Amino acid sequence: MKPLLTLIAAALMAQTAVAQPHDIADMQKFETQLKETAGKLQSIESDFTQVKHLDMFDEDVVSKGRFYYLKENKISLDYSQPLNYLIVINGNRLKIVADGKKSIMQLNSNKMMNEMQDMITACMVGDLNRMNGNYDLKYQEDDKQYIVSITPRNKAVKDYVSAIEIRLSKADMSVDQLRMYENEADYTDYRFTNKRFNQLKDESRFSMQ
């Protein structure tokens, strides 16, 4: 029995070792795939699940909805569970609709908000070519995903988002998961499923009306 237990333990350790992320072996291949995908990408539609984790609370807050992206700089997060809630970014404008009340903000009037909008848009669609010298990036991979860790250098941005982790599918270079850390303990996690590419034509989802 003892040798059998030893073999099982060794097998589990081997599986764990395989699953651990490591530095990307072929950065040139990764950068080429990322650039080619970004160049072809016109739109994304997907389901998303958002998990809000606050260390002071025992339970996470889970929300669900539909995510839409249309090139250039048009994003819509249409929440349906547990409440109806809408966030739309269209160029330099941000619209939020909650409890039937609508508010619109001009992002370009605030340099920090404008930078955050560019960063969030780039991260949600995996267009890391937009990341400039204001961010430190670390690249890793496992068997199925590329994992990019992003740390803002700008203190004003870092006060809102201390770090970001993006997981890109190796199958199509799309974003599987986006985690935004407010600090070391609190984060918001987005998981994207049932993705469709380059089929969205209706721009009314991004209306500022």
N, CA and C atoms as a LAMMPS dump frame, in Angstrom:
ITEM: TIMESTEP
0
ITEM: NUMBER OF ATOMS
627
ITEM: BOX BOUNDS ff ff ff
-5.0000000000000000e+02 5.0000000000000000e+02
-5.0000000000000000e+02 5.0000000000000000e+02
-5.0000000000000000e+02 5.0000000000000000e+02
ITEM: ATOMS id mol type element x y z
1 1 1 N 0.829 -1.208 0
2 1 2 C 0 0 0
3 1 3 C 0.863 1.257 0
4 2 1 N 1.974 1.19 0.757
5 2 2 C 2.823 2.372 0.866
6 2 3 C 3.401 2.807 -0.487
7 3 1 N 3.949 1.858 -1.295
8 3 2 C 4.443 2.265 -2.623
9 3 3 C 3.366 2.885 -3.498
10 4 1 N 2.123 2.385 -3.388
11 4 2 C 1.021 2.933 -4.173
12 4 3 C 0.75 4.379 -3.782
13 5 1 N 0.722 4.655 -2.487
14 5 2 C 0.503 6.019 -2.005
15 5 3 C 1.633 6.943 -2.468
16 6 1 N 2.839 6.413 -2.463
17 6 2 C 3.989 7.198 -2.911
18 6 3 C 3.852 7.565 -4.385
19 7 1 N 3.406 6.599 -5.208
20 7 2 C 3.214 6.849 -6.636
21 7 3 C 2.132 7.89 -6.876
22 8 1 N 1.018 7.776 -6.124
23 8 2 C -0.071 8.747 -6.271
24 8 3 C 0.41 10.144 -5.905
25 9 1 N 1.144 10.236 -4.793
26 9 2 C 1.667 11.534 -4.358
27 9 3 C 2.607 12.12 -5.396
28 10 1 N 3.445 11.281 -5.986
29 10 2 C 4.391 11.736 -7.016
30 10 3 C 3.649 12.228 -8.251
31 11 1 N 2.577 11.506 -8.626
32 11 2 C 1.781 11.904 -9.796
33 11 3 C 1.115 13.245 -9.563
34 12 1 N 0.563 13.45 -8.364
35 12 2 C -0.088 14.726 -8.043
36 12 3 C 0.916 15.868 -8.051
37 13 1 N 2.118 15.62 -7.531
38 13 2 C 3.159 16.642 -7.53
39 13 3 C 3.581 16.989 -8.945
40 14 1 N 3.64 15.988 -9.814
41 14 2 C 4.022 16.222 -11.211
42 14 3 C 2.973 17.063 -11.917
43 15 1 N 1.672 16.788 -11.655
44 15 2 C 0.597 17.564 -12.266
45 15 3 C 0.649 19.006 -11.799
46 16 1 N 0.92 19.191 -10.495
47 16 2 C 1.011 20.544 -9.953
48 16 3 C 2.154 21.304 -10.598
49 17 1 N 3.275 20.611 -10.789
50 17 2 C 4.437 21.252 -11.39
51 17 3 C 4.146 21.699 -12.815
52 18 1 N 3.438 20.878 -13.574
53 18 2 C 3.097 21.228 -14.953
54 18 3 C 2.195 22.451 -15.002
55 19 1 N 1.292 22.568 -14.015
56 19 2 C 0.3 23.635 -14.026
57 19 3 C 0.873 24.986 -13.625
58 20 1 N 2.068 25.007 -13.016
59 20 2 C 2.631 26.264 -12.531
60 20 3 C 3.063 27.157 -13.704
61 21 1 N 2.709 28.448 -13.652
62 21 2 C 3.157 29.362 -14.714
63 21 3 C 4.672 29.532 -14.707
64 22 1 N 5.216 29.817 -15.873
65 22 2 C 6.643 30.076 -16.014
66 22 3 C 6.83 31.148 -17.071
67 23 1 N 8.017 31.701 -17.151
68 23 2 C 8.288 32.739 -18.143
69 23 3 C 8.001 32.218 -19.546
70 24 1 N 7.463 33.089 -20.396
71 24 2 C 7.134 32.688 -21.761
72 24 3 C 8.408 32.241 -22.491
73 25 1 N 8.344 31.059 -23.057
74 25 2 C 9.521 30.476 -23.7
75 25 3 C 9.867 31.18 -25.013
76 26 1 N 8.831 31.583 -25.767
77 26 2 C 9.06 32.187 -27.089
78 26 3 C 8.335 33.538 -27.151
79 27 1 N 9.013 34.594 -26.696
80 27 2 C 8.392 35.921 -26.659
81 27 3 C 8.095 36.444 -28.06
82 28 1 N 8.937 36.113 -29.017
83 28 2 C 8.706 36.587 -30.38
84 28 3 C 7.406 36.021 -30.935
85 29 1 N 7.153 34.743 -30.686
86 29 2 C 5.914 34.111 -31.132
87 29 3 C 4.717 34.759 -30.454
88 30 1 N 4.825 34.989 -29.144
89 30 2 C 3.739 35.622 -28.397
90 30 3 C 3.431 37.01 -28.951
91 31 1 N 4.455 37.83 -29.137
92 31 2 C 4.261 39.199 -29.617
93 31 3 C 3.687 39.22 -31.032
94 32 1 N 4.138 38.284 -31.872
95 32 2 C 3.616 38.209 -33.24
96 32 3 C 2.144 37.827 -33.243
97 33 1 N 1.779 36.81 -32.446
98 33 2 C 0.378 36.387 -32.37
99 33 3 C -0.497 37.502 -31.824
100 34 1 N -0.004 38.195 -30.813
101 34 2 C -0.78 39.27 -30.2
102 34 3 C -1.014 40.407 -31.187
103 35 1 N 0.005 40.773 -31.92
104 35 2 C -0.104 41.853 -32.897
105 35 3 C -1.044 41.476 -34.039
106 36 1 N -0.925 40.237 -34.529
107 36 2 C -1.788 39.783 -35.624
108 36 3 C -3.25 39.727 -35.186
109 37 1 N -3.501 39.249 -33.973
110 37 2 C -4.867 39.168 -33.458
111 37 3 C -5.469 40.543 -33.291
112 38 1 N -4.698 41.471 -32.72
113 38 2 C -5.191 42.835 -32.524
114 38 3 C -5.506 43.5 -33.865
115 39 1 N -4.697 43.206 -34.884
116 39 2 C -4.927 43.798 -36.2
117 39 3 C -6.19 43.295 -36.87
118 40 1 N -6.567 42.054 -36.602
119 40 2 C -7.762 41.461 -37.224
120 40 3 C -9.032 41.718 -36.426
121 41 1 N -8.889 42.043 -35.145
122 41 2 C -10.053 42.142 -34.26
123 41 3 C -10.866 43.396 -34.528
124 42 1 N -12.139 43.21 -34.877
125 42 2 C -13.053 44.324 -35.092
126 42 3 C -14.115 44.408 -33.994
127 43 1 N -14.547 43.259 -33.487
128 43 2 C -15.573 43.269 -32.445
129 43 3 C -15.516 41.991 -31.613
130 44 1 N -16.063 42.096 -30.401
131 44 2 C -16.185 40.947 -29.498
132 44 3 C -17.565 41.006 -28.85
133 45 1 N -18.195 39.851 -28.728
134 45 2 C -19.395 39.684 -27.909
135 45 3 C -19.159 38.476 -27.027
136 46 1 N -19.526 38.575 -25.755
137 46 2 C -19.351 37.421 -24.872
138 46 3 C -20.208 37.582 -23.624
139 47 1 N -20.421 36.46 -22.941
140 47 2 C -20.957 36.505 -21.586
141 47 3 C -19.803 36.838 -20.653
142 48 1 N -20.127 37.463 -19.523
143 48 2 C -19.091 37.671 -18.52
144 48 3 C -19.659 37.45 -17.119
145 49 1 N -18.779 37.001 -16.256
146 49 2 C -19.08 36.882 -14.832
147 49 3 C -18.096 37.75 -14.071
148 50 1 N -18.624 38.637 -13.261
149 50 2 C -17.785 39.534 -12.466
150 50 3 C -17.844 39.092 -11.008
151 51 1 N -16.68 38.94 -10.402
152 51 2 C -16.595 38.59 -8.98
153 51 3 C -15.866 39.719 -8.265
154 52 1 N -16.565 40.337 -7.313
155 52 2 C -15.978 41.416 -6.522
156 52 3 C -15.566 40.834 -5.172
157 53 1 N -14.259 40.831 -4.908
158 53 2 C -13.745 40.277 -3.656
159 53 3 C -13.227 41.403 -2.775
160 54 1 N -13.846 41.542 -1.601
161 54 2 C -13.396 42.493 -0.589
162 54 3 C -13.001 41.702 0.649
163 55 1 N -11.781 41.894 1.073
164 55 2 C -11.236 41.06 2.141
165 55 3 C -12.023 41.183 3.449
166 56 1 N -12.684 42.308 3.655
167 56 2 C -13.407 42.519 4.909
168 56 3 C -14.725 41.737 4.98
169 57 1 N -15.197 41.237 3.815
170 57 2 C -16.454 40.497 3.783
171 57 3 C -16.206 39 3.598
172 58 1 N -17.127 38.194 4.11
173 58 2 C -16.986 36.738 4.029
174 58 3 C -17.305 36.203 2.643
175 59 1 N -18.24 36.857 1.932
176 59 2 C -18.683 36.351 0.635
177 59 3 C -18.374 37.348 -0.48
178 60 1 N -18.026 36.798 -1.642
179 60 2 C -17.814 37.634 -2.821
180 60 3 C -19.161 38.046 -3.416
181 61 1 N -19.166 39.179 -4.12
182 61 2 C -20.354 39.638 -4.827
183 61 3 C -20.221 39.226 -6.298
184 62 1 N -21.158 38.432 -6.786
185 62 2 C -21.089 37.896 -8.147
186 62 3 C -22.148 38.554 -9.019
187 63 1 N -21.738 39.073 -10.169
188 63 2 C -22.645 39.681 -11.142
189 63 3 C -22.411 39.042 -12.505
190 64 1 N -23.437 39.078 -13.354
191 64 2 C -23.33 38.495 -14.691
192 64 3 C -23.962 39.42 -15.722
193 65 1 N -23.514 39.277 -16.966
194 65 2 C -24.072 40.081 -18.035
195 65 3 C -23.419 39.778 -19.37
196 66 1 N -23.538 40.738 -20.301
197 66 2 C -22.963 40.595 -21.639
198 66 3 C -21.936 41.699 -21.868
199 67 1 N -20.846 41.297 -22.512
200 67 2 C -19.766 42.221 -22.837
201 67 3 C -19.739 42.444 -24.346
202 68 1 N -19.578 43.714 -24.749
203 68 2 C -19.501 44.057 -26.168
204 68 3 C -18.314 44.998 -26.385
205 69 1 N -17.6 44.754 -27.478
206 69 2 C -16.51 45.644 -27.879
207 69 3 C -16.589 45.867 -29.382
208 70 1 N -16.409 47.12 -29.776
209 70 2 C -16.375 47.461 -31.195
210 70 3 C -15.219 48.425 -31.412
211 71 1 N -14.373 48.107 -32.345
212 71 2 C -13.215 48.934 -32.648
213 71 3 C -13.659 50.259 -33.262
214 72 1 N -13.145 51.385 -32.861
215 72 2 C -12.15 51.645 -31.856
216 72 3 C -12.814 52.178 -30.583
217 73 1 N -12.331 51.733 -29.436
218 73 2 C -12.666 52.309 -28.133
219 73 3 C -14.147 52.347 -27.811
220 74 1 N -14.88 51.317 -28.178
221 74 2 C -16.295 51.217 -27.783
222 74 3 C -16.468 49.938 -26.96
223 75 1 N -16.892 50.111 -25.716
224 75 2 C -17.082 48.983 -24.798
225 75 3 C -18.418 49.134 -24.092
226 76 1 N -19.117 48.01 -23.935
227 76 2 C -20.364 47.993 -23.174
228 76 3 C -20.372 46.784 -22.243
229 77 1 N -20.626 47.052 -20.964
230 77 2 C -20.846 46 -19.971
231 77 3 C -22.302 46.102 -19.545
232 78 1 N -23.101 45.158 -20.015
233 78 2 C -24.549 45.173 -19.787
234 78 3 C -24.886 44.119 -18.727
235 79 1 N -25 44.56 -17.481
236 79 2 C -25.253 43.652 -16.358
237 79 3 C -26.735 43.265 -16.311
238 80 1 N -26.984 41.974 -16.062
239 80 2 C -28.36 41.485 -15.948
240 80 3 C -28.637 40.803 -14.614
241 81 1 N -27.601 40.394 -13.896
242 81 2 C -27.751 39.743 -12.594
243 81 3 C -26.697 40.284 -11.626
244 82 1 N -27.034 40.537 -10.383
245 82 2 C -28.373 40.432 -9.789
246 82 3 C -29.265 41.633 -10.095
247 83 1 N -28.659 42.716 -10.657
248 83 2 C -29.418 43.916 -10.996
249 83 3 C -29.084 44.342 -12.418
250 84 1 N -29.995 45.064 -13.04
251 84 2 C -29.724 45.651 -14.346
252 84 3 C -28.853 46.903 -14.159
253 85 1 N -27.767 46.928 -14.907
254 85 2 C -26.781 48.01 -14.739
255 85 3 C -26.001 48.094 -16.043
256 86 1 N -25.7 49.282 -16.489
257 86 2 C -25.051 49.45 -17.792
258 86 3 C -23.873 50.404 -17.682
259 87 1 N -22.738 49.969 -18.235
260 87 2 C -21.562 50.834 -18.367
261 87 3 C -21.176 50.863 -19.837
262 88 1 N -21.057 52.049 -20.408
263 88 2 C -20.669 52.185 -21.812
264 88 3 C -19.506 53.161 -21.913
265 89 1 N -18.462 52.752 -22.619
266 89 2 C -17.359 53.651 -22.972
267 89 3 C -17.388 53.817 -24.483
268 90 1 N -17.457 55.052 -24.929
269 90 2 C -17.459 55.358 -26.364
270 90 3 C -16.48 56.497 -26.587
271 91 1 N -15.294 56.145 -27.088
272 91 2 C -14.263 57.159 -27.245
273 91 3 C -13.861 57.716 -25.892
274 92 1 N -14.026 59.02 -25.722
275 92 2 C -13.65 59.68 -24.477
276 92 3 C -14.834 59.951 -23.559
277 93 1 N -15.939 59.253 -23.791
278 93 2 C -17.117 59.444 -22.947
279 93 3 C -17.5 58.152 -22.227
280 94 1 N -17.951 58.321 -21.005
281 94 2 C -18.382 57.2 -20.174
282 94 3 C -19.839 57.423 -19.761
283 95 1 N -20.673 56.402 -20.004
284 95 2 C -22.076 56.464 -19.589
285 95 3 C -22.362 55.35 -18.598
286 96 1 N -23.068 55.701 -17.53
287 96 2 C -23.513 54.728 -16.534
288 96 3 C -25.018 54.872 -16.355
289 97 1 N -25.733 53.751 -16.44
290 97 2 C -27.178 53.744 -16.227
291 97 3 C -27.467 52.792 -15.066
292 98 1 N -27.996 53.345 -13.977
293 98 2 C -28.321 52.557 -12.785
294 98 3 C -29.626 53.067 -12.195
295 99 1 N -30.511 52.151 -11.85
296 99 2 C -31.819 52.499 -11.27
297 99 3 C -32.583 53.482 -12.143
298 100 1 N -32.419 53.307 -13.469
299 100 2 C -33.136 54.173 -14.391
300 100 3 C -32.539 55.566 -14.542
301 101 1 N -31.45 55.835 -13.846
302 101 2 C -30.805 57.15 -13.918
303 101 3 C -29.528 57.055 -14.74
304 102 1 N -29.338 58.013 -15.621
305 102 2 C -28.206 58.001 -16.548
306 102 3 C -27.252 59.14 -16.213
307 103 1 N -25.964 58.84 -16.258
308 103 2 C -24.95 59.889 -16.096
309 103 3 C -23.878 59.696 -17.155
310 104 1 N -23.396 60.814 -17.699
311 104 2 C -22.372 60.79 -18.752
312 104 3 C -21.199 61.658 -18.323
313 105 1 N -19.994 61.107 -18.509
314 105 2 C -18.782 61.818 -18.103
315 105 3 C -17.833 61.946 -19.288
316 106 1 N -17.193 63.097 -19.406
317 106 2 C -16.149 63.294 -20.405
318 106 3 C -14.81 62.868 -19.814
319 107 1 N -14.235 61.8 -20.348
320 107 2 C -13.011 61.272 -19.779
321 107 3 C -11.788 62.104 -20.13
322 108 1 N -11.804 62.743 -21.295
323 108 2 C -10.619 63.486 -21.715
324 108 3 C -10.416 64.77 -20.93
325 109 1 N -11.402 65.154 -20.103
326 109 2 C -11.241 66.342 -19.264
327 109 3 C -10.437 66.026 -18.007
328 110 1 N -10.191 64.734 -17.766
329 110 2 C -9.429 64.296 -16.604
330 110 3 C -8.329 63.361 -17.091
331 111 1 N -7.084 63.799 -17.016
332 111 2 C -5.968 63.041 -17.577
333 111 3 C -5.87 61.645 -16.969
334 112 1 N -6.07 61.553 -15.648
335 112 2 C -5.956 60.267 -14.985
336 112 3 C -7.061 59.317 -15.433
337 113 1 N -8.307 59.824 -15.507
338 113 2 C -9.423 58.999 -15.959
339 113 3 C -9.243 58.578 -17.405
340 114 1 N -8.694 59.461 -18.219
341 114 2 C -8.46 59.143 -19.624
342 114 3 C -7.422 58.029 -19.754
343 115 1 N -6.397 58.081 -18.924
344 115 2 C -5.367 57.035 -18.949
345 115 3 C -5.943 55.702 -18.475
346 116 1 N -6.792 55.749 -17.445
347 116 2 C -7.415 54.525 -16.961
348 116 3 C -8.335 53.92 -18.015
349 117 1 N -9.044 54.771 -18.754
350 117 2 C -9.926 54.278 -19.824
351 117 3 C -9.116 53.551 -20.896
352 118 1 N -7.978 54.138 -21.292
353 118 2 C -7.122 53.489 -22.288
354 118 3 C -6.602 52.15 -21.769
355 119 1 N -6.196 52.131 -20.501
356 119 2 C -5.647 50.915 -19.91
357 119 3 C -6.704 49.822 -19.818
358 120 1 N -7.894 50.156 -19.337
359 120 2 C -8.949 49.157 -19.167
360 120 3 C -9.399 48.613 -20.517
361 121 1 N -9.543 49.502 -21.509
362 121 2 C -9.925 49.057 -22.849
363 121 3 C -8.89 48.087 -23.405
364 122 1 N -7.615 48.45 -23.286
365 122 2 C -6.54 47.588 -23.789
366 122 3 C -6.555 46.23 -23.103
367 123 1 N -6.786 46.219 -21.794
368 123 2 C -6.747 44.971 -21.04
369 123 3 C -7.946 44.08 -21.357
370 124 1 N -9.122 44.661 -21.508
371 124 2 C -10.325 43.863 -21.742
372 124 3 C -10.321 43.174 -23.098
373 125 1 N -9.658 43.775 -24.072
374 125 2 C -9.623 43.158 -25.405
375 125 3 C -8.265 42.537 -25.723
376 126 1 N -7.329 42.631 -24.773
377 126 2 C -6.027 42.002 -24.971
378 126 3 C -5.108 42.731 -25.92
379 127 1 N -5.364 44.024 -26.138
380 127 2 C -4.521 44.81 -27.042
381 127 3 C -3.388 45.446 -26.246
382 128 1 N -2.406 44.639 -25.884
383 128 2 C -1.336 45.099 -25.016
384 128 3 C -0.344 46.006 -25.73
385 129 1 N -0.479 46.131 -27.043
386 129 2 C 0.372 47.065 -27.774
387 129 3 C 0.12 48.499 -27.339
388 130 1 N -1.042 48.734 -26.715
389 130 2 C -1.347 50.085 -26.233
390 130 3 C -0.586 50.431 -24.96
391 131 1 N -0.066 49.429 -24.273
392 131 2 C 0.645 49.685 -23.029
393 131 3 C 1.943 50.421 -23.331
394 132 1 N 2.105 51.591 -22.718
395 132 2 C 3.308 52.389 -22.977
396 132 3 C 4.249 52.311 -21.781
397 133 1 N 5.165 53.251 -21.69
398 133 2 C 6.156 53.223 -20.628
399 133 3 C 5.616 53.503 -19.248
400 134 1 N 4.308 53.724 -19.119
401 134 2 C 3.716 53.994 -17.807
402 134 3 C 3.397 52.724 -17.027
403 135 1 N 3.731 51.557 -17.597
404 135 2 C 3.379 50.288 -16.958
405 135 3 C 4.56 49.323 -16.999
406 136 1 N 4.68 48.523 -15.941
407 136 2 C 5.637 47.421 -15.924
408 136 3 C 4.883 46.134 -16.227
409 137 1 N 5.363 45.355 -17.174
410 137 2 C 4.687 44.134 -17.606
411 137 3 C 5.567 42.913 -17.356
412 138 1 N 4.945 41.859 -16.87
413 138 2 C 5.615 40.582 -16.666
414 138 3 C 4.85 39.526 -17.447
415 139 1 N 5.559 38.705 -18.222
416 139 2 C 4.922 37.736 -19.112
417 139 3 C 5.21 36.308 -18.642
418 140 1 N 4.138 35.514 -18.503
419 140 2 C 4.278 34.106 -18.157
420 140 3 C 3.306 33.275 -18.986
421 141 1 N 3.414 31.961 -18.859
422 141 2 C 2.504 31.067 -19.564
423 141 3 C 2.352 29.764 -18.793
424 142 1 N 1.223 29.072 -19.051
425 142 2 C 1.075 27.689 -18.638
426 142 3 C 0.653 26.902 -19.873
427 143 1 N 0.069 25.743 -19.695
428 143 2 C -0.258 24.905 -20.851
429 143 3 C -1.314 25.526 -21.763
430 144 1 N -2.246 26.291 -21.194
431 144 2 C -3.391 26.77 -21.964
432 144 3 C -3.476 28.279 -22.117
433 145 1 N -2.742 29.018 -21.309
434 145 2 C -2.908 30.47 -21.306
435 145 3 C -1.574 31.203 -21.227
436 146 1 N -1.585 32.417 -21.777
437 146 2 C -0.543 33.391 -21.496
438 146 3 C -1.032 34.262 -20.342
439 147 1 N -0.148 34.581 -19.418
440 147 2 C -0.514 35.359 -18.233
441 147 3 C 0.342 36.611 -18.203
442 148 1 N -0.312 37.769 -18.268
443 148 2 C 0.402 39.042 -18.286
444 148 3 C 0.04 39.818 -17.025
445 149 1 N 1.048 40.152 -16.231
446 149 2 C 0.857 40.946 -15.019
447 149 3 C 1.289 42.374 -15.302
448 150 1 N 0.419 43.326 -14.988
449 150 2 C 0.648 44.732 -15.316
450 150 3 C 0.609 45.565 -14.034
451 151 1 N 1.636 46.386 -13.836
452 151 2 C 1.682 47.277 -12.679
453 151 3 C 1.818 48.715 -13.161
454 152 1 N 0.845 49.575 -12.864
455 152 2 C 0.959 50.981 -13.254
456 152 3 C 2.091 51.669 -12.505
457 153 1 N 2.784 52.574 -13.182
458 153 2 C 3.81 53.372 -12.533
459 153 3 C 3.238 54.678 -11.995
460 154 1 N 2.178 55.148 -12.636
461 154 2 C 1.543 56.406 -12.241
462 154 3 C 0.852 56.238 -10.893
463 155 1 N 1.244 57.046 -9.895
464 155 2 C 0.687 56.885 -8.552
465 155 3 C -0.806 57.165 -8.523
466 156 1 N -1.272 58.14 -9.308
467 156 2 C -2.699 58.465 -9.325
468 156 3 C -3.523 57.29 -9.831
469 157 1 N -3.023 56.605 -10.873
470 157 2 C -3.696 55.414 -11.387
471 157 3 C -3.59 54.281 -10.377
472 158 1 N -2.423 54.135 -9.766
473 158 2 C -2.182 53.039 -8.828
474 158 3 C -3.074 53.14 -7.595
475 159 1 N -3.521 54.352 -7.255
476 159 2 C -4.446 54.514 -6.131
477 159 3 C -5.791 53.855 -6.411
478 160 1 N -6.141 53.703 -7.695
479 160 2 C -7.393 53.057 -8.091
480 160 3 C -7.174 51.582 -8.464
481 161 1 N -6.113 51.323 -9.236
482 161 2 C -5.801 49.965 -9.687
483 161 3 C -4.329 49.705 -9.393
484 162 1 N -4.05 48.872 -8.4
485 162 2 C -2.656 48.648 -8.011
486 162 3 C -1.945 47.673 -8.944
487 163 1 N -2.711 46.745 -9.526
488 163 2 C -2.125 45.759 -10.441
489 163 3 C -3.239 45.091 -11.24
490 164 1 N -2.872 44.517 -12.388
491 164 2 C -3.819 43.824 -13.262
492 164 3 C -3.188 42.514 -13.714
493 165 1 N -4 41.472 -13.763
494 165 2 C -3.553 40.2 -14.335
495 165 3 C -4.498 39.82 -15.471
496 166 1 N -3.939 39.586 -16.646
497 166 2 C -4.717 39.188 -17.813
498 166 3 C -4.316 37.772 -18.2
499 167 1 N -5.316 36.93 -18.452
500 167 2 C -5.066 35.578 -18.945
501 167 3 C -5.634 35.469 -20.355
502 168 1 N -4.745 35.212 -21.303
503 168 2 C -5.101 35.117 -22.716
504 168 3 C -5.112 33.656 -23.153
505 169 1 N -6.163 33.259 -23.85
506 169 2 C -6.247 31.897 -24.363
507 169 3 C -5.196 31.687 -25.449
508 170 1 N -4.458 30.595 -25.348
509 170 2 C -3.499 30.277 -26.402
510 170 3 C -4.19 29.848 -27.691
511 171 1 N -5.449 29.44 -27.578
512 171 2 C -6.177 28.972 -28.765
513 171 3 C -6.477 30.114 -29.731
514 172 1 N -6.884 31.293 -29.199
515 172 2 C -7.263 32.395 -30.098
516 172 3 C -6.752 33.759 -29.629
517 173 1 N -5.932 33.798 -28.58
518 173 2 C -5.332 35.021 -28.038
519 173 3 C -6.368 36.003 -27.485
520 174 1 N -7.555 35.513 -27.168
521 174 2 C -8.571 36.376 -26.568
522 174 3 C -8.456 36.341 -25.051
523 175 1 N -9.072 37.324 -24.393
524 175 2 C -9 37.417 -22.937
525 175 3 C -9.985 36.43 -22.304
526 176 1 N -9.458 35.486 -21.535
527 176 2 C -10.289 34.559 -20.763
528 176 3 C -10.657 35.165 -19.415
529 177 1 N -9.695 35.839 -18.813
530 177 2 C -9.886 36.353 -17.464
531 177 3 C -9.104 37.642 -17.282
532 178 1 N -9.726 38.587 -16.589
533 178 2 C -9.095 39.866 -16.258
534 178 3 C -9.315 40.116 -14.781
535 179 1 N -8.237 40.279 -14.035
536 179 2 C -8.348 40.559 -12.606
537 179 3 C -7.691 41.9 -12.311
538 180 1 N -8.461 42.804 -11.689
539 180 2 C -7.975 44.14 -11.36
540 180 3 C -7.914 44.267 -9.844
541 181 1 N -6.707 44.498 -9.34
542 181 2 C -6.493 44.622 -7.901
543 181 3 C -6.593 46.089 -7.479
544 182 1 N -7.465 46.354 -6.49
545 182 2 C -7.501 47.695 -5.906
546 182 3 C -6.346 47.848 -4.91
547 183 1 N -6.009 46.764 -4.237
548 183 2 C -4.873 46.687 -3.32
549 183 3 C -4.463 45.211 -3.248
550 184 1 N -3.634 44.864 -2.29
551 184 2 C -3.128 43.48 -2.226
552 184 3 C -4.224 42.47 -1.926
553 185 1 N -5.308 42.901 -1.252
554 185 2 C -6.326 41.952 -0.805
555 185 3 C -7.629 42.019 -1.596
556 186 1 N -7.948 43.173 -2.158
557 186 2 C -9.241 43.376 -2.816
558 186 3 C -9.079 43.419 -4.333
559 187 1 N -9.992 42.754 -5.035
560 187 2 C -9.889 42.733 -6.496
561 187 3 C -11.265 42.536 -7.126
562 188 1 N -11.337 42.859 -8.419
563 188 2 C -12.503 42.568 -9.239
564 188 3 C -12.062 41.647 -10.364
565 189 1 N -12.774 40.535 -10.5
566 189 2 C -12.403 39.491 -11.451
567 189 3 C -13.465 39.391 -12.541
568 190 1 N -13.044 39.4 -13.812
569 190 2 C -13.948 39.214 -14.945
570 190 3 C -13.549 37.939 -15.682
571 191 1 N -14.527 37.074 -15.931
572 191 2 C -14.305 35.874 -16.739
573 191 3 C -15.217 35.933 -17.963
574 192 1 N -14.614 35.76 -19.14
575 192 2 C -15.337 35.898 -20.395
576 192 3 C -15.545 34.525 -21.035
577 193 1 N -16.798 34.224 -21.399
578 193 2 C -17.132 32.932 -21.996
579 193 3 C -18.054 33.134 -23.204
580 194 1 N -18.213 32.077 -24.008
581 194 2 C -19.095 32.106 -25.19
582 194 3 C -18.771 33.306 -26.081
583 195 1 N -17.502 33.418 -26.429
584 195 2 C -17.028 34.571 -27.195
585 195 3 C -17.311 34.437 -28.693
586 196 1 N -17.698 35.563 -29.294
587 196 2 C -17.883 35.652 -30.751
588 196 3 C -17.084 36.856 -31.247
589 197 1 N -16.411 36.663 -32.378
590 197 2 C -15.529 37.702 -32.882
591 197 3 C -15.989 38.214 -34.247
592 198 1 N -15.848 39.528 -34.425
593 198 2 C -16.06 40.186 -35.724
594 198 3 C -17.44 39.918 -36.321
595 199 1 N -18.463 39.848 -35.466
596 199 2 C -19.828 39.66 -35.947
597 199 3 C -20.768 40.793 -35.508
598 200 1 N -20.308 41.653 -34.633
599 200 2 C -21.137 42.732 -34.094
600 200 3 C -21.173 43.902 -35.071
601 201 1 N -22.371 44.283 -35.477
602 201 2 C -22.539 45.398 -36.423
603 201 3 C -23.324 46.556 -35.815
604 202 1 N -24.155 46.253 -34.838
605 202 2 C -25.068 47.242 -34.272
606 202 3 C -24.33 48.17 -33.301
607 203 1 N -24.165 49.443 -33.67
608 203 2 C -23.459 50.402 -32.826
609 203 3 C -24.359 51.043 -31.782
610 204 1 N -25.66 50.722 -31.813
611 204 2 C -26.579 51.359 -30.876
612 204 3 C -26.283 50.978 -29.421
613 205 1 N -25.615 49.863 -29.21
614 205 2 C -25.248 49.451 -27.852
615 205 3 C -24.279 50.412 -27.209
616 206 1 N -23.618 51.231 -28.004
617 206 2 C -22.614 52.153 -27.494
618 206 3 C -23.111 53.604 -27.533
619 207 1 N -24.414 53.775 -27.671
620 207 2 C -25 55.099 -27.759
621 207 3 C -24.812 55.865 -26.443
622 208 1 N -24.592 57.145 -26.554
623 208 2 C -24.496 58.014 -25.382
624 208 3 C -25.822 58.724 -25.102
625 209 1 N -26.864 58.366 -25.835
626 209 2 C -28.186 58.981 -25.636
627 209 3 C -28.885 58.394 -24.407
